[in-house]
């Protein structure tokens, strides 16, 4: 089925408009486990996994792997569903992709929700430093010990705190599915195209930024977003980077309210 197989698309039962959910780097569809039940009462969740992650296909085409390539793939899914508009929800690197989609395809977006994402609003200095480090990691992932390198990554979910045990177990199981070469391709081609900082002012769709205040490095970025992006509202929660996992009850409540108001 083309893009459906490539991105491991799964559509859940629900009520209301469709909503696309895109996880962050080195995560998987399990990232949304505490959210899908409550949110399915106001939307029909559509879950994807990033290339090289979980059940998704490994890609080596820079055009497909670029942020705009992801957006074209997302819109193909929307067309296949037969709907004109939907919501998009993104976490971290996934947030950079869904924000770009909302800016590039505004006529097809009812509203968008995103969480802490440094990559989405990276300035030139942050991007140059991060991309350089990522190229080194990509080279090691592509080497003979790529699986070991990936399993030792500091973002391995077994090292994550404040995540429910069943979610942690599912994330760990999905991490074993990640393809080191596919992750390297993400680092080489997706991350360098992720920042929407220069186009954030073009947003014209209702947006909800949910902020995990425990991630202090994101505080300044959140201030930039609320000062720069039109039509954005924000919610601060006592959480770290994984806002929707650390505070699922208030996060679900806020997203439900947002979807109901903009459906």
C-alpha positions in Angstrom: 0.0 0.0 0.0 2.9 2.4 -0.6 3.1 5.1 2.1 0.8 3.2 4.4 3.3 0.3 4.6 6.3 2.6 4.5 5.1 4.6 7.6 3.5 1.7 9.4 0.1 3.5 9.4 -2.6 2.3 11.8 -6.1 3.8 12.1 -7.9 3.5 15.4 -11.6 3.5 16.0 -13.0 6.8 17.2 -15.6 9.5 17.0 -15.1 12.8 15.0 -12.4 14.0 12.6 -9.2 12.0 11.9 -6.1 13.1 13.8 -2.6 12.2 12.7 -0.1 11.4 15.5 3.7 11.5 14.9 6.2 10.4 17.6 9.7 11.8 18.1 13.1 10.5 17.3 13.9 7.0 18.6 10.3 6.6 19.8 7.4 4.6 18.2 3.7 4.3 18.1 3.8 3.2 21.8 4.5 6.9 22.6 0.7 7.5 22.4 -0.6 4.6 24.4 -2.0 6.6 27.4 -3.6 9.1 25.0 -5.4 7.1 22.3 -8.3 5.9 24.5 -9.4 9.2 25.9 -8.8 11.1 22.6 -10.7 8.5 20.5 -13.8 9.9 22.1 -13.3 13.1 20.1 -11.3 12.0 17.1 -10.2 9.0 15.0 -6.4 8.5 15.7 -4.1 7.8 12.8 -0.7 6.6 14.0 2.5 6.6 11.9 6.1 5.7 12.7 9.0 7.6 11.3 11.1 5.9 8.6 13.5 3.3 10.1 11.6 3.2 13.3 9.4 0.4 14.6 7.4 -1.1 11.8 8.2 1.6 9.3 10.4 1.1 6.2 14.0 2.2 6.0 14.5 4.8 3.4 17.6 6.2 1.8 16.0 8.8 -0.5 16.9 12.3 0.7 13.8 13.7 -0.9 11.4 11.4 0.9 13.3 11.7 4.2 13.3 15.5 4.1 10.7 17.2 6.3 8.7 18.3 3.2 8.8 14.7 1.9 7.2 13.6 5.1 4.6 16.2 4.7 3.8 14.9 1.2 3.5 11.4 2.6 1.1 12.7 5.4 -1.1 14.4 2.9 -1.2 11.2 0.8 -2.6 9.4 3.8 -5.2 12.1 4.3 -6.3 11.8 0.7 -6.5 8.0 1.0 -8.8 8.5 4.1 -11.1 10.6 1.9 -11.2 13.6 4.1 -10.6 17.3 3.4 -9.4 18.3 6.9 -7.9 16.6 10.0 -5.9 17.4 13.1 -2.2 16.7 13.4 -0.3 16.0 16.6 3.5 15.8 17.0 6.1 15.2 19.7 9.7 16.4 19.5 11.0 15.7 16.0 7.5 14.6 15.0 6.3 18.0 16.1 8.7 19.7 13.7 7.1 17.5 10.9 3.5 18.2 11.9 4.1 22.0 12.3 5.6 22.1 8.9 2.6 20.2 7.5 0.2 22.7 9.1 2.1 25.5 7.5 2.5 23.9 4.1 -1.0 22.4 3.9 -3.1 24.9 5.9 -6.3 24.2 4.0 -6.3 20.6 5.2 -5.6 21.3 8.9 -8.3 21.9 11.4 -5.7 22.5 14.1 -2.4 21.1 15.3 -0.9 20.1 18.7 2.7 19.8 19.5 5.0 19.3 22.5 8.6 20.2 23.4 10.6 20.3 20.2 14.0 21.9 20.0 14.6 20.7 16.5 11.4 22.4 15.2 12.6 25.8 16.3 16.4 25.4 16.1 18.5 28.4 15.2 21.5 28.2 13.0 24.0 27.7 15.8 22.0 24.9 17.4 21.4 23.2 14.1 25.1 23.4 13.0 26.3 21.8 16.2 23.6 19.1 16.4 23.9 18.2 12.7 27.6 17.8 13.0 27.2 15.5 16.0 24.5 13.6 14.2 26.7 12.9 11.2 29.2 11.3 13.5 26.5 9.2 15.1 25.1 8.2 11.7 28.5 7.0 10.6 28.7 4.7 13.7 25.2 3.5 13.2 26.0 2.5 9.6 29.1 0.6 10.8 29.5 -3.1 11.7 28.5 -2.4 15.3 25.5 -0.2 14.5 23.0 -2.2 16.6 25.3 -1.9 19.7 25.7 1.8 19.1 21.9 2.2 18.9 21.2 0.1 22.0 23.6 2.3 23.9 22.0 5.6 22.9 21.1 7.8 25.9 17.6 8.1 24.5 16.9 4.4 24.8 13.5 4.1 26.5 14.8 1.8 29.2 16.6 4.9 30.6 13.4 7.1 30.6 11.8 8.2 33.9 8.2 8.8 34.8 6.8 6.6 32.1 4.1 4.0 33.0 5.6 0.5 33.1 3.4 -0.9 30.3 4.3 2.0 28.1 8.0 1.6 28.9 7.8 -2.1 28.0 6.2 -1.4 24.7 8.7 1.4 23.8 11.6 -0.9 24.7 10.1 -3.7 22.5 9.6 -1.3 19.6 13.2 0.1 20.1 14.5 -3.4 19.2 12.7 -3.0 15.8 14.5 0.2 14.9 16.9 -0.2 12.0 20.3 1.4 12.8 20.8 2.3 9.1 17.3 3.7 8.9 17.9 5.9 12.0 21.2 7.0 10.4 19.3 8.1 7.4 16.9 10.2 9.6 19.9 11.9 11.1 21.5 12.6 7.8 18.4 13.8 5.9 15.4 14.6 8.2 17.1 16.4 11.1 18.9 19.0 9.0 15.5 20.0 7.4 13.5 19.9 10.6 13.6 23.6 11.8 10.5 25.7 11.0 11.9 28.7 12.9 12.1 30.9 9.8 8.5 30.1 8.8 6.8 29.9 12.2 5.2 33.3 11.6 3.3 31.9 8.7 1.2 29.6 10.8 -2.5 30.4 10.2 -4.2 27.4 11.8 -5.2 27.0 15.5 -2.3 25.5 17.4 -1.8 24.2 20.9 1.7 24.0 22.4 1.9 21.7 25.5 5.1 22.6 27.5 6.9 20.2 29.8 8.4 22.8 32.2 10.9 20.3 33.6 12.9 20.4 30.4 14.6 23.7 31.2 16.4 23.8 27.9 13.0 24.3 26.2 11.9 27.3 28.2 13.5 29.9 25.9 12.3 28.1 22.9 8.7 28.1 24.2 9.0 31.8 24.7 10.1 32.3 21.1 7.1 30.2 19.9 4.4 32.1 21.8 5.9 35.4 20.8 6.3 34.5 17.1 3.7 31.9 16.0 0.2 33.3 15.3 -2.9 31.5 16.6 -1.0 29.5 19.2 -2.1 28.8 22.7 0.1 27.2 25.3 -0.3 25.0 28.4 2.5 24.4 30.9 2.6 21.0 32.7 4.9 19.7 35.4 6.6 17.3 33.0 9.8 16.6 31.1 10.4 16.1 27.4 7.7 13.4 27.2 4.8 15.7 28.2 1.9 13.4 27.2 3.5 10.5 29.0 4.4 12.3 32.2 1.1 14.1 32.6 -1.4 12.1 30.5 -4.6 13.1 32.3 -4.2 16.9 32.0 -2.6 16.5 28.6 -5.5 14.4 27.3 -8.0 16.9 28.8 -6.4 19.9 27.1 -6.1 18.1 23.7 -9.7 16.9 23.9 -10.9 20.5 24.6 -8.7 21.8 21.7 -10.1 19.3 19.3 -13.7 19.9 20.3 -13.4 23.6 20.0 -11.9 23.5 16.5 -13.8 20.5 14.9 
